[in-house]
Structures are given as C-alpha cells and as structure tokens.
Amino acid sequence: MTSPPEQYKVGYGRPPLKTRWKKGESGNPRRKPKRAESIVDMVDRLLLSQVKLTLNGEVKNVTALEAIVSQLQLKEMSGNPRASRILLRYRAFASQHAEKQFQLIFVESEYMRALSSATSGTDHG
C-alpha cells in the first residue's frame, strides 16, 4: 500500500482533512427527529409483544393478544357475562375484517346433473 503524499492537495472532491467527517460520524448530527408513535402503531406493538402464559401448569410464550383472548375464554366458560360480551364483539370485528376466502359455488346445470349421476353410480370398493 502506498502512503498519502506529504502535501495533501485540496480541490474538487478532496476536502481539507480538518473538515472531513470522522469515522462513524454522521453527516447530519442533529438528524430529523423521530415522529411520535401513533396510537394504532403502539397498540399493534403492545398486542404483538411476547408474554408468558401459564395454562394447566405449562408455561408458553404467546402474544399479548393471544393471552387476552385466552383469559376471556376462560372467564366466559366460568359464566362471566362481561367476558362473553367482549368476545362476541371481538368475533364480530374479526369476521368483518377477515380476509376474503375463495368460495366455490356450483350452479345446477345439465352437465352437473349428468356428472353427479355418473359418479354416484360407480362403486369404488
């Protein structure tokens, strides 16, 4: 390797050595301030955080949301009406926001009747 020349030539693309950024130093030391976390992001982060849940003496790591639903189900089974109402609301919300699933609908036609009679008449034994 060659060592830099004794006399460093300052010019285009070659700033003075004193003004160069030090290794690991940012070009923007004040940085853009982080934006405040929104309520939705905070709730998502908290509900998806891992917690320890003990069921029947067995410790499991689950998300906070799973732990909440599990506790609500236990309370609902013990007859707690408030837990039942909350779970009903959750189920309604989940069904409204669930991803659409593929649904196959057979339309009755001559072809389908013929296919049905043909397959029901065969014996697979």
N, C-alpha and C positions, 0 to 999 in steps of 0.2 A: 504494500500500500504506500501511496505517496503522501507526504505530509503537506499541509497547506503552505503556500508560499509565505515568506516572511511579511511581505507587504500585501495585505488583502485589498483587492481592487473593488471599490464601491461603484455600483452602477445599476443599470436596468436588471431587475431580478436578483440583485445582490445587495440587500440592505446592510447597513452598518452592523457590525457584530453586537454592539451595545443594545441596539433596539430590537434584535431578534427575540422571538419567544423562546423561553427556556423549555427544556424537555418536560413534557407533561403539563405545560401551562396552556390555558385556553386562550383563544384569540378574542373571546368575549367574556371577560372575567365577571361582569355583572350579570350576564345571562338574562334571558327572558324569564320572568317569574312564572313558576308553575301555576296553572289555573286551579282554582278551587275544585275539589271533587264534588260532582253533582250528587244529589240525594239518591238518584237511581243507581249510579256507579257505586256509591257507598253501600246501599242495600244489597246489590249484587255481590260485592266483595265480601260483606259480612255473611250472607246466606251461603256462599260457596266456600267459606273457610272451614277447615277441618276441625272437628271436635271429637272427644272421646265419649262414647255412649256405652253404658253397661246395660245389657239385656240378659236376664237369666244367668247372671254371674259372668257373662262373657263380654269382654271389652272390645269394642270395634271403633275404628276411625271412620267417621261418616261426615258428610257436610252438615252444617248447622241446619239447613232446610230439612234434611232427612231426619235429624234428631227432633226437630219441632213437630213434623208430621207424625213421627213415631209416638211421641208423647201425647199428641192429640188423639191418636187412635187408641192408645191405652186408656185415656180418660173417657173417650166415647164408649168403649166397651164396658167401663165401670158405671156407665149411666149418667155421665156428666152432660147436661143439655147444652151448655155453652160450647163445649168441645165439638159436639155434634153440629151445631150451627156453623162454627168456624170451618169445619171440614166440608160441610155442604157448600159453603161459599168458595172454598179453595177448589173443590171439584168442578163447580160451575165455571170458575175462572179458567181452570186448566183445560176444560173441554172447549171453551170459546177460543183459547189461544193455542190449541194443539195444532200441529202441522197437519195439513190435509193429507189423507191417505188415499191411495189408489183404490177405487171401487169398481168392481166388475159387475155389470148388470147384463143379464141375458134377456133378450127380447124374444117373446114367443113367436115362432115362425114355423113354416112347414119343415124347414131344414132342421130346426131344433127338435121338433116332434119326431122326425124320422131318426135323428141321431139318438134321441132318448130311447125310442123303441128298439133300435138296433143294439144298443149297449145293454139294455135291461134283459134282452132275450139270450145273451151269451152266458155261458157257465164257465167260471174261472176256477174250477175245482179240480 
